[in-house]
């Protein structure tokens, strides 16, 4: 199922920044460390900038890949989340989906306990 609605820019940027710091931490922390050393050595500063630029590039590519896979997914749960993300009030829509899924899981767990 092809969905042509666009993800909000704020959400996309937030996810890119989360990837930048968290997903590619093995690039982020050495890059920041080298930038700190760059206060004393211009070579370390240049290497730190190159590492952080690569980290940012990989983060953007990864987020584009994630959005495209969500957009083209046939899974109804993924389609629900993508539709919530592309709605006008996307923050509330995503919160409602998470609350609904959490309540369904809790109810299913409670039903299995009583059986």
Phi and psi in radians as a Rosetta constraint file:
Dihedral C 1 N 2 CA 2 C 2 CIRCULARHARMONIC -1.560 0.35
Dihedral N 2 CA 2 C 2 N 3 CIRCULARHARMONIC 2.201 0.35
Dihedral C 2 N 3 CA 3 C 3 CIRCULARHARMONIC -2.024 0.35
Dihedral N 3 CA 3 C 3 N 4 CIRCULARHARMONIC 2.159 0.35
Dihedral C 3 N 4 CA 4 C 4 CIRCULARHARMONIC -1.708 0.35
Dihedral N 4 CA 4 C 4 N 5 CIRCULARHARMONIC 0.001 0.35
Dihedral C 4 N 5 CA 5 C 5 CIRCULARHARMONIC -1.249 0.35
Dihedral N 5 CA 5 C 5 N 6 CIRCULARHARMONIC 2.639 0.35
Dihedral C 5 N 6 CA 6 C 6 CIRCULARHARMONIC -1.759 0.35
Dihedral N 6 CA 6 C 6 N 7 CIRCULARHARMONIC 2.534 0.35
Dihedral C 6 N 7 CA 7 C 7 CIRCULARHARMONIC -1.236 0.35
Dihedral N 7 CA 7 C 7 N 8 CIRCULARHARMONIC 2.447 0.35
Dihedral C 7 N 8 CA 8 C 8 CIRCULARHARMONIC -1.052 0.35
Dihedral N 8 CA 8 C 8 N 9 CIRCULARHARMONIC 2.470 0.35
Dihedral C 8 N 9 CA 9 C 9 CIRCULARHARMONIC -1.051 0.35
Dihedral N 9 CA 9 C 9 N 10 CIRCULARHARMONIC -0.667 0.35
Dihedral C 9 N 10 CA 10 C 10 CIRCULARHARMONIC -1.084 0.35
Dihedral N 10 CA 10 C 10 N 11 CIRCULARHARMONIC -0.702 0.35
Dihedral C 10 N 11 CA 11 C 11 CIRCULARHARMONIC -1.175 0.35
Dihedral N 11 CA 11 C 11 N 12 CIRCULARHARMONIC -0.751 0.35
Dihedral C 11 N 12 CA 12 C 12 CIRCULARHARMONIC -1.067 0.35
Dihedral N 12 CA 12 C 12 N 13 CIRCULARHARMONIC -0.816 0.35
Dihedral C 12 N 13 CA 13 C 13 CIRCULARHARMONIC -1.113 0.35
Dihedral N 13 CA 13 C 13 N 14 CIRCULARHARMONIC -0.723 0.35
Dihedral C 13 N 14 CA 14 C 14 CIRCULARHARMONIC -1.052 0.35
Dihedral N 14 CA 14 C 14 N 15 CIRCULARHARMONIC -0.748 0.35
Dihedral C 14 N 15 CA 15 C 15 CIRCULARHARMONIC -1.206 0.35
Dihedral N 15 CA 15 C 15 N 16 CIRCULARHARMONIC -0.640 0.35
Dihedral C 15 N 16 CA 16 C 16 CIRCULARHARMONIC -1.105 0.35
Dihedral N 16 CA 16 C 16 N 17 CIRCULARHARMONIC -0.751 0.35
Dihedral C 16 N 17 CA 17 C 17 CIRCULARHARMONIC -1.160 0.35
Dihedral N 17 CA 17 C 17 N 18 CIRCULARHARMONIC -0.634 0.35
Dihedral C 17 N 18 CA 18 C 18 CIRCULARHARMONIC -1.140 0.35
Dihedral N 18 CA 18 C 18 N 19 CIRCULARHARMONIC -0.702 0.35
Dihedral C 18 N 19 CA 19 C 19 CIRCULARHARMONIC -1.125 0.35
Dihedral N 19 CA 19 C 19 N 20 CIRCULARHARMONIC -0.723 0.35
Dihedral C 19 N 20 CA 20 C 20 CIRCULARHARMONIC -1.005 0.35
Dihedral N 20 CA 20 C 20 N 21 CIRCULARHARMONIC -0.773 0.35
Dihedral C 20 N 21 CA 21 C 21 CIRCULARHARMONIC -1.549 0.35
Dihedral N 21 CA 21 C 21 N 22 CIRCULARHARMONIC -0.787 0.35
Dihedral C 21 N 22 CA 22 C 22 CIRCULARHARMONIC -1.654 0.35
Dihedral N 22 CA 22 C 22 N 23 CIRCULARHARMONIC -0.853 0.35
Dihedral C 22 N 23 CA 23 C 23 CIRCULARHARMONIC -1.249 0.35
Dihedral N 23 CA 23 C 23 N 24 CIRCULARHARMONIC -0.724 0.35
Dihedral C 23 N 24 CA 24 C 24 CIRCULARHARMONIC -1.855 0.35
Dihedral N 24 CA 24 C 24 N 25 CIRCULARHARMONIC 0.841 0.35
Dihedral C 24 N 25 CA 25 C 25 CIRCULARHARMONIC -1.092 0.35
Dihedral N 25 CA 25 C 25 N 26 CIRCULARHARMONIC -0.481 0.35
Dihedral C 25 N 26 CA 26 C 26 CIRCULARHARMONIC -1.220 0.35
Dihedral N 26 CA 26 C 26 N 27 CIRCULARHARMONIC -0.224 0.35
Dihedral C 26 N 27 CA 27 C 27 CIRCULARHARMONIC -1.772 0.35
Dihedral N 27 CA 27 C 27 N 28 CIRCULARHARMONIC -0.636 0.35
Dihedral C 27 N 28 CA 28 C 28 CIRCULARHARMONIC -1.133 0.35
Dihedral N 28 CA 28 C 28 N 29 CIRCULARHARMONIC -0.914 0.35
Dihedral C 28 N 29 CA 29 C 29 CIRCULARHARMONIC -1.157 0.35
Dihedral N 29 CA 29 C 29 N 30 CIRCULARHARMONIC -0.755 0.35
Dihedral C 29 N 30 CA 30 C 30 CIRCULARHARMONIC -1.102 0.35
Dihedral N 30 CA 30 C 30 N 31 CIRCULARHARMONIC -0.630 0.35
Dihedral C 30 N 31 CA 31 C 31 CIRCULARHARMONIC -1.108 0.35
Dihedral N 31 CA 31 C 31 N 32 CIRCULARHARMONIC -0.772 0.35
Dihedral C 31 N 32 CA 32 C 32 CIRCULARHARMONIC -1.149 0.35
Dihedral N 32 CA 32 C 32 N 33 CIRCULARHARMONIC -0.715 0.35
Dihedral C 32 N 33 CA 33 C 33 CIRCULARHARMONIC -1.077 0.35
Dihedral N 33 CA 33 C 33 N 34 CIRCULARHARMONIC -0.765 0.35
Dihedral C 33 N 34 CA 34 C 34 CIRCULARHARMONIC -1.176 0.35
Dihedral N 34 CA 34 C 34 N 35 CIRCULARHARMONIC -0.589 0.35
Dihedral C 34 N 35 CA 35 C 35 CIRCULARHARMONIC -1.120 0.35
Dihedral N 35 CA 35 C 35 N 36 CIRCULARHARMONIC -0.677 0.35
Dihedral C 35 N 36 CA 36 C 36 CIRCULARHARMONIC -1.103 0.35
Dihedral N 36 CA 36 C 36 N 37 CIRCULARHARMONIC -0.782 0.35
Dihedral C 36 N 37 CA 37 C 37 CIRCULARHARMONIC -1.139 0.35
Dihedral N 37 CA 37 C 37 N 38 CIRCULARHARMONIC -0.419 0.35
Dihedral C 37 N 38 CA 38 C 38 CIRCULARHARMONIC -1.132 0.35
Dihedral N 38 CA 38 C 38 N 39 CIRCULARHARMONIC -0.256 0.35
Dihedral C 38 N 39 CA 39 C 39 CIRCULARHARMONIC -1.090 0.35
Dihedral N 39 CA 39 C 39 N 40 CIRCULARHARMONIC -0.452 0.35
Dihedral C 39 N 40 CA 40 C 40 CIRCULARHARMONIC -1.920 0.35
Dihedral N 40 CA 40 C 40 N 41 CIRCULARHARMONIC -0.374 0.35
Dihedral C 40 N 41 CA 41 C 41 CIRCULARHARMONIC -2.379 0.35
Dihedral N 41 CA 41 C 41 N 42 CIRCULARHARMONIC 2.043 0.35
Dihedral C 41 N 42 CA 42 C 42 CIRCULARHARMONIC -1.062 0.35
Dihedral N 42 CA 42 C 42 N 43 CIRCULARHARMONIC -0.551 0.35
Dihedral C 42 N 43 CA 43 C 43 CIRCULARHARMONIC -1.142 0.35
Dihedral N 43 CA 43 C 43 N 44 CIRCULARHARMONIC -0.734 0.35
Dihedral C 43 N 44 CA 44 C 44 CIRCULARHARMONIC -1.119 0.35
Dihedral N 44 CA 44 C 44 N 45 CIRCULARHARMONIC -0.661 0.35
Dihedral C 44 N 45 CA 45 C 45 CIRCULARHARMONIC -1.095 0.35
Dihedral N 45 CA 45 C 45 N 46 CIRCULARHARMONIC -0.786 0.35
Dihedral C 45 N 46 CA 46 C 46 CIRCULARHARMONIC -1.121 0.35
Dihedral N 46 CA 46 C 46 N 47 CIRCULARHARMONIC -0.772 0.35
Dihedral C 46 N 47 CA 47 C 47 CIRCULARHARMONIC -1.119 0.35
Dihedral N 47 CA 47 C 47 N 48 CIRCULARHARMONIC -0.706 0.35
Dihedral C 47 N 48 CA 48 C 48 CIRCULARHARMONIC -1.078 0.35
Dihedral N 48 CA 48 C 48 N 49 CIRCULARHARMONIC -0.752 0.35
Dihedral C 48 N 49 CA 49 C 49 CIRCULARHARMONIC -1.110 0.35
Dihedral N 49 CA 49 C 49 N 50 CIRCULARHARMONIC -0.721 0.35
Dihedral C 49 N 50 CA 50 C 50 CIRCULARHARMONIC -1.106 0.35
Dihedral N 50 CA 50 C 50 N 51 CIRCULARHARMONIC -0.756 0.35
Dihedral C 50 N 51 CA 51 C 51 CIRCULARHARMONIC -1.118 0.35
Dihedral N 51 CA 51 C 51 N 52 CIRCULARHARMONIC -0.770 0.35
Dihedral C 51 N 52 CA 52 C 52 CIRCULARHARMONIC -1.198 0.35
Dihedral N 52 CA 52 C 52 N 53 CIRCULARHARMONIC -0.583 0.35
Dihedral C 52 N 53 CA 53 C 53 CIRCULARHARMONIC -1.152 0.35
Dihedral N 53 CA 53 C 53 N 54 CIRCULARHARMONIC -0.715 0.35
Dihedral C 53 N 54 CA 54 C 54 CIRCULARHARMONIC -1.124 0.35
Dihedral N 54 CA 54 C 54 N 55 CIRCULARHARMONIC -0.705 0.35
Dihedral C 54 N 55 CA 55 C 55 CIRCULARHARMONIC -1.052 0.35
Dihedral N 55 CA 55 C 55 N 56 CIRCULARHARMONIC -0.784 0.35
Dihedral C 55 N 56 CA 56 C 56 CIRCULARHARMONIC -1.140 0.35
Dihedral N 56 CA 56 C 56 N 57 CIRCULARHARMONIC -0.738 0.35
Dihedral C 56 N 57 CA 57 C 57 CIRCULARHARMONIC -1.063 0.35
Dihedral N 57 CA 57 C 57 N 58 CIRCULARHARMONIC -0.816 0.35
Dihedral C 57 N 58 CA 58 C 58 CIRCULARHARMONIC -1.109 0.35
Dihedral N 58 CA 58 C 58 N 59 CIRCULARHARMONIC -0.620 0.35
Dihedral C 58 N 59 CA 59 C 59 CIRCULARHARMONIC -1.165 0.35
Dihedral N 59 CA 59 C 59 N 60 CIRCULARHARMONIC -0.751 0.35
Dihedral C 59 N 60 CA 60 C 60 CIRCULARHARMONIC -1.137 0.35
Dihedral N 60 CA 60 C 60 N 61 CIRCULARHARMONIC -0.782 0.35
Dihedral C 60 N 61 CA 61 C 61 CIRCULARHARMONIC -1.068 0.35
Dihedral N 61 CA 61 C 61 N 62 CIRCULARHARMONIC -0.769 0.35
Dihedral C 61 N 62 CA 62 C 62 CIRCULARHARMONIC -1.099 0.35
Dihedral N 62 CA 62 C 62 N 63 CIRCULARHARMONIC -0.729 0.35
Dihedral C 62 N 63 CA 63 C 63 CIRCULARHARMONIC -1.202 0.35
Dihedral N 63 CA 63 C 63 N 64 CIRCULARHARMONIC -0.655 0.35
Dihedral C 63 N 64 CA 64 C 64 CIRCULARHARMONIC -1.088 0.35
Dihedral N 64 CA 64 C 64 N 65 CIRCULARHARMONIC -0.724 0.35
Dihedral C 64 N 65 CA 65 C 65 CIRCULARHARMONIC -1.095 0.35
Dihedral N 65 CA 65 C 65 N 66 CIRCULARHARMONIC -0.727 0.35
Dihedral C 65 N 66 CA 66 C 66 CIRCULARHARMONIC -1.129 0.35
Dihedral N 66 CA 66 C 66 N 67 CIRCULARHARMONIC -0.798 0.35
Dihedral C 66 N 67 CA 67 C 67 CIRCULARHARMONIC -1.102 0.35
Dihedral N 67 CA 67 C 67 N 68 CIRCULARHARMONIC -0.746 0.35
Dihedral C 67 N 68 CA 68 C 68 CIRCULARHARMONIC -1.129 0.35
Dihedral N 68 CA 68 C 68 N 69 CIRCULARHARMONIC -0.662 0.35
Dihedral C 68 N 69 CA 69 C 69 CIRCULARHARMONIC -1.209 0.35
Dihedral N 69 CA 69 C 69 N 70 CIRCULARHARMONIC -0.612 0.35
Dihedral C 69 N 70 CA 70 C 70 CIRCULARHARMONIC -1.177 0.35
Dihedral N 70 CA 70 C 70 N 71 CIRCULARHARMONIC -0.712 0.35
Dihedral C 70 N 71 CA 71 C 71 CIRCULARHARMONIC -1.114 0.35
Dihedral N 71 CA 71 C 71 N 72 CIRCULARHARMONIC -0.624 0.35
Dihedral C 71 N 72 CA 72 C 72 CIRCULARHARMONIC -1.754 0.35
Dihedral N 72 CA 72 C 72 N 73 CIRCULARHARMONIC 0.165 0.35
Dihedral C 72 N 73 CA 73 C 73 CIRCULARHARMONIC -1.345 0.35
Dihedral N 73 CA 73 C 73 N 74 CIRCULARHARMONIC 2.528 0.35
Dihedral C 73 N 74 CA 74 C 74 CIRCULARHARMONIC -1.695 0.35
Dihedral N 74 CA 74 C 74 N 75 CIRCULARHARMONIC -0.070 0.35
Dihedral C 74 N 75 CA 75 C 75 CIRCULARHARMONIC -1.247 0.35
Dihedral N 75 CA 75 C 75 N 76 CIRCULARHARMONIC 2.184 0.35
Dihedral C 75 N 76 CA 76 C 76 CIRCULARHARMONIC -1.120 0.35
Dihedral N 76 CA 76 C 76 N 77 CIRCULARHARMONIC -0.557 0.35
Dihedral C 76 N 77 CA 77 C 77 CIRCULARHARMONIC -1.167 0.35
Dihedral N 77 CA 77 C 77 N 78 CIRCULARHARMONIC -0.733 0.35
Dihedral C 77 N 78 CA 78 C 78 CIRCULARHARMONIC -1.169 0.35
Dihedral N 78 CA 78 C 78 N 79 CIRCULARHARMONIC -0.686 0.35
Dihedral C 78 N 79 CA 79 C 79 CIRCULARHARMONIC -1.100 0.35
Dihedral N 79 CA 79 C 79 N 80 CIRCULARHARMONIC -0.674 0.35
Dihedral C 79 N 80 CA 80 C 80 CIRCULARHARMONIC -1.083 0.35
Dihedral N 80 CA 80 C 80 N 81 CIRCULARHARMONIC -0.777 0.35
Dihedral C 80 N 81 CA 81 C 81 CIRCULARHARMONIC -1.149 0.35
Dihedral N 81 CA 81 C 81 N 82 CIRCULARHARMONIC -0.744 0.35
Dihedral C 81 N 82 CA 82 C 82 CIRCULARHARMONIC -1.110 0.35
Dihedral N 82 CA 82 C 82 N 83 CIRCULARHARMONIC -0.718 0.35
Dihedral C 82 N 83 CA 83 C 83 CIRCULARHARMONIC -1.127 0.35
Dihedral N 83 CA 83 C 83 N 84 CIRCULARHARMONIC -0.641 0.35
Dihedral C 83 N 84 CA 84 C 84 CIRCULARHARMONIC -1.157 0.35
Dihedral N 84 CA 84 C 84 N 85 CIRCULARHARMONIC -0.719 0.35
Dihedral C 84 N 85 CA 85 C 85 CIRCULARHARMONIC -1.150 0.35
Dihedral N 85 CA 85 C 85 N 86 CIRCULARHARMONIC -0.506 0.35
Dihedral C 85 N 86 CA 86 C 86 CIRCULARHARMONIC -1.648 0.35
Dihedral N 86 CA 86 C 86 N 87 CIRCULARHARMONIC 0.056 0.35
Dihedral C 86 N 87 CA 87 C 87 CIRCULARHARMONIC -1.346 0.35
Dihedral N 87 CA 87 C 87 N 88 CIRCULARHARMONIC 2.960 0.35
Dihedral C 87 N 88 CA 88 C 88 CIRCULARHARMONIC -1.134 0.35
Dihedral N 88 CA 88 C 88 N 89 CIRCULARHARMONIC -0.786 0.35
Dihedral C 88 N 89 CA 89 C 89 CIRCULARHARMONIC -1.831 0.35
Dihedral N 89 CA 89 C 89 N 90 CIRCULARHARMONIC 1.244 0.35
Dihedral C 89 N 90 CA 90 C 90 CIRCULARHARMONIC -1.163 0.35
Dihedral N 90 CA 90 C 90 N 91 CIRCULARHARMONIC -0.556 0.35
Dihedral C 90 N 91 CA 91 C 91 CIRCULARHARMONIC -1.131 0.35
Dihedral N 91 CA 91 C 91 N 92 CIRCULARHARMONIC -0.840 0.35
Dihedral C 91 N 92 CA 92 C 92 CIRCULARHARMONIC -1.173 0.35
Dihedral N 92 CA 92 C 92 N 93 CIRCULARHARMONIC -0.664 0.35
Dihedral C 92 N 93 CA 93 C 93 CIRCULARHARMONIC -1.114 0.35
Dihedral N 93 CA 93 C 93 N 94 CIRCULARHARMONIC -0.759 0.35
Dihedral C 93 N 94 CA 94 C 94 CIRCULARHARMONIC -1.156 0.35
Dihedral N 94 CA 94 C 94 N 95 CIRCULARHARMONIC -0.713 0.35
Dihedral C 94 N 95 CA 95 C 95 CIRCULARHARMONIC -1.053 0.35
Dihedral N 95 CA 95 C 95 N 96 CIRCULARHARMONIC -0.740 0.35
Dihedral C 95 N 96 CA 96 C 96 CIRCULARHARMONIC -1.099 0.35
Dihedral N 96 CA 96 C 96 N 97 CIRCULARHARMONIC -0.728 0.35
Dihedral C 96 N 97 CA 97 C 97 CIRCULARHARMONIC -1.143 0.35
Dihedral N 97 CA 97 C 97 N 98 CIRCULARHARMONIC -0.758 0.35
Dihedral C 97 N 98 CA 98 C 98 CIRCULARHARMONIC -1.115 0.35
Dihedral N 98 CA 98 C 98 N 99 CIRCULARHARMONIC -0.763 0.35
Dihedral C 98 N 99 CA 99 C 99 CIRCULARHARMONIC -1.081 0.35
Dihedral N 99 CA 99 C 99 N 100 CIRCULARHARMONIC -0.744 0.35
Dihedral C 99 N 100 CA 100 C 100 CIRCULARHARMONIC -1.096 0.35
Dihedral N 100 CA 100 C 100 N 101 CIRCULARHARMONIC -0.823 0.35
Dihedral C 100 N 101 CA 101 C 101 CIRCULARHARMONIC -1.118 0.35
Dihedral N 101 CA 101 C 101 N 102 CIRCULARHARMONIC -0.690 0.35
Dihedral C 101 N 102 CA 102 C 102 CIRCULARHARMONIC -1.133 0.35
Dihedral N 102 CA 102 C 102 N 103 CIRCULARHARMONIC -0.771 0.35
Dihedral C 102 N 103 CA 103 C 103 CIRCULARHARMONIC -1.136 0.35
Dihedral N 103 CA 103 C 103 N 104 CIRCULARHARMONIC -0.689 0.35
Dihedral C 103 N 104 CA 104 C 104 CIRCULARHARMONIC -1.098 0.35
Dihedral N 104 CA 104 C 104 N 105 CIRCULARHARMONIC -0.729 0.35
Dihedral C 104 N 105 CA 105 C 105 CIRCULARHARMONIC -1.148 0.35
Dihedral N 105 CA 105 C 105 N 106 CIRCULARHARMONIC -0.716 0.35
Dihedral C 105 N 106 CA 106 C 106 CIRCULARHARMONIC -1.131 0.35
Dihedral N 106 CA 106 C 106 N 107 CIRCULARHARMONIC -0.765 0.35
Dihedral C 106 N 107 CA 107 C 107 CIRCULARHARMONIC -1.112 0.35
Dihedral N 107 CA 107 C 107 N 108 CIRCULARHARMONIC -0.730 0.35
Dihedral C 107 N 108 CA 108 C 108 CIRCULARHARMONIC -1.116 0.35
Dihedral N 108 CA 108 C 108 N 109 CIRCULARHARMONIC -0.676 0.35
Dihedral C 108 N 109 CA 109 C 109 CIRCULARHARMONIC -1.151 0.35
Dihedral N 109 CA 109 C 109 N 110 CIRCULARHARMONIC -0.746 0.35
Dihedral C 109 N 110 CA 110 C 110 CIRCULARHARMONIC -1.136 0.35
Dihedral N 110 CA 110 C 110 N 111 CIRCULARHARMONIC -0.677 0.35
Dihedral C 110 N 111 CA 111 C 111 CIRCULARHARMONIC -1.150 0.35
Dihedral N 111 CA 111 C 111 N 112 CIRCULARHARMONIC -0.672 0.35
Dihedral C 111 N 112 CA 112 C 112 CIRCULARHARMONIC -1.215 0.35
Dihedral N 112 CA 112 C 112 N 113 CIRCULARHARMONIC -0.516 0.35
Dihedral C 112 N 113 CA 113 C 113 CIRCULARHARMONIC -1.197 0.35
Dihedral N 113 CA 113 C 113 N 114 CIRCULARHARMONIC -0.687 0.35
Dihedral C 113 N 114 CA 114 C 114 CIRCULARHARMONIC -1.345 0.35
Dihedral N 114 CA 114 C 114 N 115 CIRCULARHARMONIC -0.328 0.35
